[in-house]
Amino acid sequence: MNQENKIKTNPNINKLINKCELKLKDIYDEIDEICEFNSKKVLESFWNNHISEVHFNSTTGYGYGDIGRDAIEKVFADIFKAESALVRNQFISGSHALSTALFALLRPNDLLLSITGTPYDTLHEVIGIKENKSSLKSYGIIYDEIELKENDFNERKIIEYLKKHQVKVIEIQRSKGYSTRKSLTIEKVENIISKIKKVSPKTIIMVDNCYCEMVNKKEPIEIGADIVVGSLIKNLGGGMAPNGAYIVGKKELIELCAERLTLPGEGIEVGPSLGINRDFLKGIFFSPSVVKSALKTAVLTSCIFEELGYDVEPRYNEKRADIVQNIIFHKKENLIKYCEGIQMSSPIDANSLPIPCDMPGYDDQVIMAAGTFIQGSSIELSCDGPLREPFIAYQQGSLTYEYGKLAIMKALNHLMDWD
Ligand SMILES: *Cc1c(COP(=O)(O)O)cnc(C)c1O
């Protein structure tokens, strides 16, 4: 075997990892406990909906009478404690589902308000923050945003705003995206939703839940959100779903989303699952455990880099809202080097080098390491970052903890030039 194709075990790194794993014991126990809780939730939802082998069958063409697809949507609705769900392979991505929901809920002259500052990069052209002929803005939909304050909602400003304006939809993005803020815990989201409902009960509260599913025991519908959106090549796909996204929430809102995704008059009744039902079911089944592995990999990364003197966010012992781990490199070369290391440690395309480049929907050049079974999957171990100050790596995922740990070892060796 070629020496390069071996994982070198640097004694210093081994010692460091052992030390961190000892220190992380209680945190790992907590993560295990959440996984058990969420696994129970998933299993019971399978039982409630009598999931059976027939649900692995699929439809083609229009997709009428796709009982597997319909059962999967009931399972998702149960897990989220929502009235209804739209779980489709016709969604290209999480961003597509978010775009679909926004176009479904908003009409000309309606006001959309983000209360978590500027939304995720791919939504800029959807909303019209960046000019696009097909944006919400081009249809006369008005947009405004309120920045976070000290990593929490700016409650005073939000409430004042709602007293002055008729807001149709509020968008809350829990995970940080490519920003430098913290991701928002379910407790913080719960607090602001309860305050919003008091002053503006008719405003629809939409949560971008990407990367946050199964990280805690509660999901956003349980704490008052009206509609929740996420990707299936992240947490809830469990590494099994080959594409797709979900929207869950109030029945009337899900119907609007379905009519935007397909067409008015056919809505949720159509959409062939094209052989994907088994993978979606396996994905949701595995997701509590895959999220557990991703979380442990994130916590370990945080602990190791902190020990090595790097800035990290969140710290290993902070309460987590999502599976994303930041390492703040301050140096462009180090960000690139670490991403290279993660690519080199992947099961797929380990011999390719990630190169920073322009990406559709993103403003800065981005470097993306993802040697994944599913293209762009970020529930599989992946690491990326825009090439701008302070050169932050956004690392997330890992289908198993062991592969995550091995990858960190190899990436560290590469970063430190020990390999
Ligand atoms: C990943 C992500 C999305 C959607 O991304 P896709 O790559 O389009 O699936 C949206 N919002 C946030 C915060 C995300 O992390």
The ligand as an SDF file (V2000), in Angstrom:
LIG
                    3D

 15 15  0  0  0  0  0  0  0  0999 V2000
  -27.8830   24.6850    3.7140 C   0  0  0  0  0  0  0  0  0  0  0  0
  -28.7470   25.8120    4.0590 C   0  0  0  0  0  0  0  0  0  0  0  0
  -29.8050   26.2120    3.2440 C   0  0  0  0  0  0  0  0  0  0  0  0
  -30.1780   25.5210    1.9780 C   0  0  0  0  0  0  0  0  0  0  0  0
  -29.1320   25.0790    1.2920 O   0  0  0  0  0  0  0  0  0  0  0  0
  -29.2110   24.1020    0.0100 P   0  0  0  0  0  0  0  0  0  0  0  0
  -27.7800   23.8890   -0.2530 O   0  0  0  0  0  0  0  0  0  0  0  0
  -29.9040   24.8660   -1.0260 O   0  0  0  0  0  0  0  0  0  0  0  0
  -29.9510   22.8740    0.3940 O   0  0  0  0  0  0  0  0  0  0  0  0
  -30.5640   27.2650    3.6560 C   0  0  0  0  0  0  0  0  0  0  0  0
  -30.3380   27.8940    4.8050 N   0  0  0  0  0  0  0  0  0  0  0  0
  -29.3380   27.5300    5.6280 C   0  0  0  0  0  0  0  0  0  0  0  0
  -29.1300   28.2610    6.9030 C   0  0  0  0  0  0  0  0  0  0  0  0
  -28.5150   26.4770    5.2840 C   0  0  0  0  0  0  0  0  0  0  0  0
  -27.5430   26.1100    6.1140 O   0  0  0  0  0  0  0  0  0  0  0  0
  1  2  1  0
  2  3  1  0
  2 14  2  0
  3  4  1  0
  3 10  2  0
  4  5  1  0
  5  6  1  0
  6  7  2  0
  6  8  1  0
  6  9  1  0
 10 11  1  0
 11 12  2  0
 12 13  1  0
 12 14  1  0
 14 15  1  0
M  END
$$$$
